[in-house]
Structures are given as structure tokens and as C-alpha cells.
Amino acid sequence: MCSSRKILWSLLLLSVVEVGLGVASIVLGAVGISWVRGDHKPQQGDASPFLVCGMCGMLCARKRTGLIMILFSACCICGLIGGILNFQFVRALNKRPDSMHSIHLAAMTLACLGISSCTLSTWLTCRLASSEQQRMFLEREHSLHHSHEMTEKEILDNSSNGIPQISYNGHTTASP
């Protein structure tokens, strides 16, 4: 089983990859828009949600609160849906005879990589949440066990004034 530290580093690495994919997708969309400025109007598939996913992933790796993990999972799911839609729009554009096949192929490749990274990030976030839940449970259990020991010690100290008590048939006597 992976440790929480390995999960965090993997999540951080995937987040950096998602930021890179988002920036590359935006740059590719800008290049596509500039190439077709006079010929066509800008089409769908010129932008990507992966930049936001990557930034939320970096935040999630830094602050492991439940709310941020939920936010990151939601961003990854939205990025997954956006990536699939982006791929479908670009694929439809690629079927046109006057389209730029190299830019569309690059956009579809970026979308596939983004879909994969969002899927892996969602899975890693679930693993991180499970690991954090287990860590918090163990901390709470240790804390309860420690407080139970302290309570027993206080009861013993208060009832015997430092002298151990022996109980026979419900009657308590101090031992010498």
C-alpha cells in the first residue's frame, strides 16, 4: 500500500503535468486562432479545463482538508468531461476538408493526456482521502486510549491518595 507521502508526490506531479497540459492547450488554441483569423471564425476545442485542475491539485497536495479534496475531485471530474467534449469537438473539426490536421491532432493528443491525468488524479485523491481518514482515526484512537489511561490514573490517585487499594467483596482496603 502506498504511503500518504508517495500519494502526495504523485498528486503534485500529476498536477504539474495538468498545468502544463492546460497551458499547452491554451497556446495551441491561440496558435490555431491566429492561423485561421482571416479564413474562419474560432471553433470549439480552442481551450482546456486542465489548467484549473492542475492548480486545484497543487492546492490539494499542499492543504489536505476534506473540502479541498472534494473541490479537486470535482475539478477533475469536470476536467474529464471537458476533455472528452474537447476531443469530440476537435475530432468533428478534423473531418472537414479545409481543416488544419496537425493542430487538431495535437489538440486531440493533449485532450487524451488531460483525460488520463484527470482520471489518475481523481483516483489518487480518493486514495489520499482514505489515507487521511485512516490517519485521523488512528490519532483519535491513540488520543482516546491515552485519555482513558490518564482518567484511570487520576481515579487511582484520587481514591487512594497514592496508596494502592485492594478490593475484597466490594470493600476497599489500603494495602501497607
C-alpha positions, -999 to 999 in steps of 0.1 A, spaced: 0 0 0 13 34 -9 21 58 19 5 92 21 37 109 12 40 89 -21 4 97 -29 10 134 -23 41 135 -45 23 116 -73 -6 140 -70 17 170 -71 35 156 -102 2 150 -119 -10 185 -111 21 200 -126 15 178 -157 -21 191 -158 -10 227 -156 15 221 -184 -13 205 -205 -36 234 -198 -10 259 -208 -1 239 -239 -37 236 -249 -43 273 -245 -12 281 -265 -23 256 -292 -57 272 -293 -42 307 -297 -20 294 -325 -50 278 -342 -70 310 -338 -42 331 -353 -37 308 -383 -74 309 -392 -81 345 -383 -90 355 -419 -104 322 -431 -127 310 -403 -141 321 -370 -127 304 -339 -142 270 -332 -148 248 -302 -117 230 -289 -96 261 -286 -93 259 -248 -89 234 -220 -100 230 -183 -68 212 -173 -51 244 -161 -77 249 -133 -75 212 -124 -37 214 -120 -39 245 -98 -65 228 -76 -43 197 -74 -14 217 -62 -36 233 -35 -49 198 -26 -13 185 -22 -4 214 0 -36 215 22 -52 181 27 -85 192 41 -117 174 31 -132 204 14 -102 210 -8 -101 173 -17 -137 174 -27 -131 206 -47 -102 190 -65 -122 158 -73 -150 179 -87 -125 199 -108 -110 166 -121 -144 152 -130 -153 185 -148 -119 184 -165 -126 148 -175 -159 158 -190 -144 189 -206 -116 169 -221 -140 144 -236 -161 171 -251 -130 190 -263 -118 158 -280 -152 153 -297 -154 188 -310 -118 187 -324 -125 153 -340 -155 168 -357 -134 197 -369 -108 174 -382 -132 157 -405 -137 190 -425 -117 191 -457 -103 226 -451 -91 220 -415 -56 221 -401 -50 184 -393 -17 189 -374 -31 214 -349 -62 193 -345 -42 161 -339 -21 180 -313 -52 192 -296 -67 157 -295 -35 144 -281 -35 170 -254 -71 162 -246 -63 125 -243 -34 132 -220 -55 155 -199 -83 130 -197 -58 104 -185 -43 127 -159 -77 138 -146 -87 102 -142 -55 93 -123 -58 125 -102 -93 116 -92 -82 81 -82 -52 95 -62 -74 120 -44 -97 91 -33 -66 72 -21 -53 104 -3 -87 109 14 -87 73 25 -52 76 39 -61 108 57 -92 93 72 -72 63 85 -45 86 99 -71 107 117 -88 76 130 -55 63 144 -48 97 160 -82 98 176 -79 62 188 -45 69 203 -58 101 219 -88 83 234 -66 55 247 -42 80 262 -71 99 279 -85 67 292 -52 58 308 -50 93 323 -85 90 337 -77 57 353 -46 71 368 -65 101 382 -92 79 397 -65 57 413 -46 88 427 -77 105 440 -92 74 457 -61 61 474 -40 92 480 -11 74 464 -17 42 484 -28 12 462 -62 -1 471 -72 -37 472 -109 -46 469 -124 -77 486 -161 -84 482 -169 -48 473 -150 -34 503 -118 -14 496 -88 -15 519 -55 2 517 -25 -21 514 5 -14 536 
